[in-house]
Every structure is written in C-alpha cells, then in structure tokens.
C-alpha cells in the first residue's frame, strides 16, 4: 500500500525475522515481569507495541519489526497468537490463567532463557524502561495508554504503519477527516469505506507531519 504523494507506508520488516524476535522478546518480557501481579496478555502486547514504535520513532528501526493491528484493547502484534502457539507446542512457554478482579488473566510463563544475541543494547533498554513504567498498572490502564493517534487512525483489525509513530497523540481531528476525504477523491478511494477512510487519514497526516 502507498500513501499520498509517494509516501510509502511500512507495516513490517521481514528482513529482521520478526517471528524469531517476537519469540525471544516474549520470553524476556515474561521472565522480567514474573513478579508483576498485573502482567498478562494485554500488558505483553502493549510492551511489544510501544517498544517497536518508540524505537522506530527515535532511531528509524523497530525492535522486532513485527506487523501490528488495531484491536479493541489497543495495538497488538498481528502474528502474536501463532508465534505463541508454536512456542507452547515447542515447550518454550506455558500460559497460566488466573482471576484478577473481574477478568481472567493470561500470563505467559517462560520455560527457557531468551536468546538476545540479535538485539542491540538499546533494544533491551527500551523494553526494560517500558516494563518499569507499566509495572503494577492494570490491563485497562495500559490499554488506555495505547489508544493514541496510531490506534485511532486504523480500522478494526487493520494494520498500523510504523510511520504512525511520528503522529501527534492529540488524535484525529475534523480537519484530518476533511483532508482525508479530499485525498480519497484524488486517489479514487471510497471515503465511506472504513479501510479507505483510515488509509486516507494516515496519508494526509503522514504527509503533513
């Protein structure tokens, strides 16, 4: 997919072997968060998301290079579930379920040490800082923090471009929507389609950022 005026959107970095990086980072985060009573699947998703997008926004390179999509509780790696299931099958990970308040928490528990050879020191530093910031915060609190501009401009289960890391978290304005309609008309997109509309909004915001 290409945005307006030649701005090419990047949704993942296949050359980084994202699935392998996700696997090792899941093991690392799960081990580091083993004593955090509020750690579960939602918090894991958000640590991964913020690590990738904050790193991309500051250095131009993500930590895992995985593709992310919009879900109701915030962005999540598109391939998290198949990667996690393969880890369970290979006996690298187990899921521990328990009740926390009114919710069922799904905790990932590592069964081996992570291999971090392919990560830069800054990659791990970003993850460590996010673990510190999110420690003790509930799933709802962490989810709310992830409902920024990158999440707002995507449709349900739509992929989020890494360039969204540069967008302001003030949200999508009415001006953005009006510009999106103009871009949609210019590029022959259906402005009434949620996918086309969000793509157009992304394009206008990326170009004007």
Secondary structure, 3 states (H helix, E strand, C coil): CECHHHCECCCCCHHHCHHHHHHHHHHHHHHHCCCCCCCCHHHHHHHHHHHHHHHHHHHCCCCCCCCEEEECCEEEECCHHHHHHHHHHCCCEEEEEEEECCEEEEEEEECCCCCCCCCCHHHHHHHHHHHHHHCCCCHHHHHHHCCCHHHHCCCCCCEECHHHHHCCCCCCCHHHHHHHHHHHHHCCCCCCCHHHHHHHHHHHHHHHC
